[in-house]
Amino acid sequence: MEIRIKHEDAFIIEFVGRLDTVTSLELQKALDQEEVKENLVIFDMKETEYISSAGLRLLLSLKKNLTKQGKALEIHNVNDICKEVFKVTGFVNVLTIK
């Protein structure tokens, strides 16, 4: 697992590996240490192999917190396995997936 965070025009989170119960806790800790000044947060899943229900909860929580602040969350570069998880759980209707 690897987490890369970039502050550019958008706040970019690149997650490498499996986003599951253990790694979602580590990701949450990393995000708690960051100040998001940008209006757009991009969660780049180019190197995310899989997402579990814990990962989905983290993304939903992140979206809710950002929405309260008037900020947006976009999910980018989702592989077929993760796309299927988003479809089956209905998260395609909740998250902005590009």
C-alpha positions in Angstrom: 0.0 0.0 0.0 1.2 3.5 -0.8 -0.5 6.9 -0.5 0.6 9.8 -2.5 -1.0 13.2 -1.8 -0.4 16.2 -4.1 -1.5 19.8 -3.8 -1.9 21.2 -7.3 -5.0 22.9 -8.9 -6.8 20.1 -7.1 -6.1 18.1 -4.0 -5.0 14.8 -5.4 -5.0 11.5 -3.6 -3.3 8.6 -5.3 -3.9 5.2 -3.6 -1.8 2.2 -4.6 -2.9 -1.3 -3.6 -6.0 -2.7 -2.0 -8.3 -0.3 -0.2 -9.7 -2.5 2.6 -10.3 -2.4 6.3 -6.7 -1.9 7.3 -5.6 0.3 4.6 -8.6 2.6 4.7 -7.7 3.3 8.4 -4.2 4.3 7.3 -5.6 6.4 4.5 -7.9 8.2 6.9 -5.0 9.0 9.2 -3.0 10.4 6.3 -6.0 12.5 5.2 -6.6 13.8 8.8 -3.1 15.3 8.7 -3.8 17.3 5.5 -5.4 20.6 5.1 -7.5 20.7 2.0 -7.5 24.3 0.6 -8.4 23.3 -2.9 -12.1 23.2 -4.0 -11.7 19.9 -5.9 -10.4 16.7 -4.4 -9.5 13.9 -6.9 -9.2 10.4 -5.7 -7.0 8.7 -8.4 -7.6 5.0 -8.4 -5.2 4.3 -11.3 -3.2 1.9 -9.1 -5.9 0.8 -6.7 -6.4 -2.9 -7.2 -9.6 -3.4 -5.1 -12.0 -1.5 -2.8 -13.9 -3.1 0.0 -16.9 -1.8 2.0 -14.5 -0.1 4.4 -13.0 1.8 1.4 -16.5 2.7 0.2 -17.4 4.1 3.6 -14.2 6.2 3.6 -15.1 7.7 0.2 -18.7 8.4 1.3 -17.5 10.0 4.5 -14.9 12.1 2.5 -17.6 13.2 0.1 -20.0 14.2 2.9 -17.3 16.2 4.7 -16.2 18.0 1.4 -19.8 18.8 0.5 -20.3 20.5 3.8 -17.3 22.7 3.0 -18.6 23.5 -0.5 -16.0 21.3 -2.1 -16.3 18.5 -4.7 -14.9 14.9 -4.8 -14.2 13.2 -8.1 -13.1 9.6 -8.5 -10.7 9.1 -11.5 -9.1 6.1 -13.3 -11.3 3.4 -11.8 -10.3 -0.2 -13.0 -13.0 -2.7 -14.0 -12.9 -4.6 -10.7 -13.5 -1.4 -8.7 -16.1 -0.2 -11.2 -18.1 -3.4 -10.7 -18.0 -2.8 -6.9 -19.3 0.8 -7.4 -22.1 -0.5 -9.7 -23.2 -3.4 -7.4 -23.3 -1.1 -4.4 -25.0 1.8 -6.1 -22.1 4.1 -5.5 -22.1 5.1 -9.2 -25.2 7.1 -8.3 -23.5 8.7 -5.2 -20.0 9.5 -6.3 -18.7 11.4 -9.3 -16.7 8.8 -11.2 -14.7 10.0 -14.2 
